[in-house]
Amino acid sequence: LAVLLAGAAGFVAGLGPVFYVGLAAYALHLAWQVKALKPEDGALALRLFKSNREAGLILLAAIAFNGLAS
């Protein structure tokens, strides 16, 4: 859902292809989190939760690089 909403926001904002490449990286990162999750492993769950920082930075970079490319 987060990827769809970010993509819709990028579309409405008129962002270009560079943004969508970054959006794909964002989607892969979130998919990796879901695949790696083992609910019984609290330490892993915390590491995955903290990796949301990287997810946000990936999305920020996609927006920033799109701005630099245009």
VEXTORKE-35338 format. One record per residue: residue number from 1; residue in one letter; x, z, y of N, C-alpha, C in turn. Coordinates in Angstrom, 1 decimal. Layout:
[NUM, 'a', [X, Z, Y], [X, Z, Y], [X, Z, Y]]
...
//
This chain:
[1, 'l', [0.8, 0.0, -1.2], [0.0, 0.0, 0.0], [0.9, 0.0, 1.3]]
[2, 'a', [1.9, 0.8, 1.2], [2.8, 0.8, 2.4], [3.4, -0.5, 2.7]]
[3, 'v', [3.8, -1.3, 1.6], [4.4, -2.6, 1.8], [3.4, -3.6, 2.4]]
[4, 'l', [2.2, -3.5, 1.9], [1.1, -4.4, 2.4], [0.8, -4.1, 3.9]]
[5, 'l', [0.8, -2.8, 4.2], [0.5, -2.5, 5.6], [1.7, -2.9, 6.6]]
[6, 'a', [2.9, -2.7, 6.1], [4.0, -3.1, 6.9], [4.1, -4.6, 7.0]]
[7, 'g', [3.8, -5.3, 6.0], [3.7, -6.8, 6.1], [2.6, -7.2, 7.0]]
[8, 'a', [1.5, -6.6, 7.0], [0.4, -7.0, 7.9], [0.8, -6.7, 9.3]]
[9, 'a', [1.4, -5.6, 9.5], [1.9, -5.2, 10.9], [2.9, -6.3, 11.4]]
[10, 'g', [3.8, -6.7, 10.5], [4.8, -7.7, 10.9], [4.1, -9.0, 11.2]]
[11, 'f', [3.1, -9.4, 10.4], [2.4, -10.6, 10.7], [1.7, -10.6, 12.0]]
[12, 'v', [1.0, -9.5, 12.3], [0.3, -9.3, 13.6], [1.2, -9.3, 14.7]]
[13, 'a', [2.4, -8.8, 14.5], [3.4, -8.7, 15.6], [4.2, -10.0, 15.7]]
[14, 'g', [3.9, -11.0, 14.8], [4.6, -12.3, 14.9], [6.0, -12.2, 14.5]]
[15, 'l', [6.4, -11.3, 13.6], [7.8, -11.3, 13.2], [8.1, -12.4, 12.2]]
[16, 'g', [9.4, -12.8, 12.2], [9.8, -14.0, 11.5], [10.3, -13.7, 10.1]]
[17, 'p', [10.9, -14.7, 9.5], [11.3, -14.6, 8.1], [12.4, -13.5, 7.8]]
[18, 'v', [13.2, -13.2, 8.8], [14.2, -12.2, 8.6], [13.5, -10.9, 8.3]]
[19, 'f', [12.4, -10.6, 9.0], [11.7, -9.4, 8.7], [11.2, -9.3, 7.3]]
[20, 'y', [10.7, -10.5, 6.8], [10.1, -10.5, 5.4], [11.2, -10.4, 4.3]]
[21, 'v', [12.4, -10.8, 4.6], [13.5, -10.5, 3.7], [13.7, -9.0, 3.6]]
[22, 'g', [13.8, -8.4, 4.8], [13.9, -6.9, 4.8], [12.7, -6.2, 4.2]]
[23, 'l', [11.5, -6.7, 4.4], [10.4, -6.1, 3.7], [10.5, -6.2, 2.2]]
[24, 'a', [11.0, -7.3, 1.7], [11.2, -7.4, 0.2], [12.2, -6.3, -0.2]]
[25, 'a', [13.3, -6.1, 0.5], [14.2, -5.0, 0.2], [13.5, -3.7, 0.2]]
[26, 'y', [12.7, -3.4, 1.2], [11.9, -2.2, 1.3], [11.0, -2.0, 0.1]]
[27, 'a', [10.4, -3.1, -0.3], [9.5, -3.1, -1.5], [10.3, -2.8, -2.8]]
[28, 'l', [11.5, -3.4, -2.9], [12.3, -3.1, -4.1], [12.8, -1.7, -4.1]]
[29, 'h', [13.1, -1.1, -3.0], [13.5, 0.3, -2.9], [12.3, 1.2, -3.3]]
[30, 'l', [11.1, 0.9, -2.9], [10.0, 1.8, -3.3], [9.7, 1.6, -4.7]]
[31, 'a', [9.8, 0.4, -5.3], [9.6, 0.1, -6.7], [10.6, 0.9, -7.5]]
[32, 'w', [11.9, 0.9, -7.0], [12.9, 1.7, -7.7], [12.5, 3.2, -7.8]]
[33, 'q', [12.0, 3.7, -6.7], [11.6, 5.1, -6.7], [10.6, 5.4, -7.7]]
[34, 'v', [9.6, 4.5, -7.8], [8.5, 4.7, -8.8], [9.0, 4.6, -10.2]]
[35, 'k', [9.9, 3.6, -10.5], [10.5, 3.4, -11.8], [11.3, 4.6, -12.2]]
[36, 'a', [12.1, 5.2, -11.3], [13.0, 6.2, -11.6], [12.4, 7.6, -11.7]]
[37, 'l', [11.2, 7.8, -11.2], [10.5, 9.1, -11.2], [10.3, 9.6, -12.6]]
[38, 'k', [10.7, 10.9, -12.8], [10.4, 11.6, -14.0], [9.8, 13.0, -13.4]]
[39, 'p', [8.5, 13.1, -13.5], [7.8, 14.3, -12.8], [8.4, 15.6, -13.3]]
[40, 'e', [8.9, 15.7, -14.6], [9.3, 16.9, -15.1], [10.7, 17.3, -14.5]]
[41, 'd', [11.4, 16.4, -13.9], [12.7, 16.6, -13.3], [12.6, 16.9, -11.8]]
[42, 'g', [12.6, 18.1, -11.4], [12.4, 18.5, -10.0], [13.5, 18.1, -9.1]]
[43, 'a', [14.7, 18.1, -9.6], [15.9, 17.7, -8.8], [15.9, 16.2, -8.5]]
[44, 'l', [15.5, 15.5, -9.5], [15.4, 14.0, -9.4], [14.3, 13.7, -8.4]]
[45, 'a', [13.1, 14.4, -8.5], [12.0, 14.2, -7.6], [12.4, 14.4, -6.1]]
[46, 'l', [13.2, 15.5, -5.9], [13.7, 15.8, -4.6], [14.6, 14.7, -4.1]]
[47, 'r', [15.5, 14.2, -4.9], [16.4, 13.1, -4.5], [15.6, 11.9, -4.2]]
[48, 'l', [14.6, 11.6, -5.0], [13.8, 10.4, -4.7], [13.1, 10.6, -3.4]]
[49, 'f', [12.5, 11.8, -3.2], [11.8, 12.1, -1.9], [12.8, 11.9, -0.7]]
[50, 'k', [14.0, 12.4, -0.8], [14.9, 12.3, 0.3], [15.4, 10.8, 0.5]]
[51, 's', [15.2, 10.0, -0.6], [15.6, 8.6, -0.4], [14.6, 7.8, 0.4]]
[52, 'n', [13.5, 8.5, 0.8], [12.5, 7.8, 1.7], [13.2, 7.6, 3.1]]
[53, 'r', [14.2, 8.4, 3.4], [15.0, 8.1, 4.6], [15.6, 6.7, 4.6]]
[54, 'e', [16.2, 6.4, 3.4], [16.7, 5.0, 3.3], [15.6, 4.0, 3.4]]
[55, 'a', [14.5, 4.2, 2.8], [13.4, 3.3, 2.8], [13.0, 3.0, 4.3]]
[56, 'g', [12.9, 4.0, 5.1], [12.6, 3.9, 6.5], [13.7, 3.1, 7.2]]
[57, 'l', [14.9, 3.4, 6.9], [16.0, 2.7, 7.5], [16.1, 1.2, 7.2]]
[58, 'i', [15.7, 0.9, 5.9], [15.6, -0.5, 5.5], [14.5, -1.2, 6.3]]
[59, 'l', [13.4, -0.6, 6.5], [12.3, -1.2, 7.3], [12.7, -1.3, 8.8]]
[60, 'l', [13.4, -0.3, 9.3], [13.9, -0.4, 10.7], [14.9, -1.5, 10.8]]
[61, 'a', [15.8, -1.7, 9.9], [16.8, -2.7, 10.0], [16.1, -4.1, 9.9]]
[62, 'a', [15.1, -4.2, 9.1], [14.3, -5.5, 9.0], [13.8, -5.9, 10.4]]
[63, 'i', [13.2, -4.9, 11.1], [12.6, -5.1, 12.4], [13.7, -5.5, 13.4]]
[64, 'a', [14.8, -4.7, 13.4], [15.9, -4.9, 14.3], [16.6, -6.2, 14.1]]
[65, 'f', [16.9, -6.6, 12.9], [17.6, -7.8, 12.6], [16.7, -9.0, 12.9]]
[66, 'n', [15.4, -8.8, 12.8], [14.4, -9.9, 13.2], [14.5, -10.1, 14.7]]
[67, 'g', [14.6, -9.0, 15.4], [14.8, -9.1, 16.9], [16.1, -9.8, 17.3]]
[68, 'l', [17.2, -9.5, 16.6], [18.5, -10.1, 16.9], [18.5, -11.6, 16.5]]
[69, 'a', [17.7, -11.9, 15.5], [17.8, -13.3, 15.0], [16.9, -14.3, 15.9]]
[70, 's', [16.1, -13.7, 16.7], [15.2, -14.6, 17.5], [15.7, -14.7, 18.9]]
//
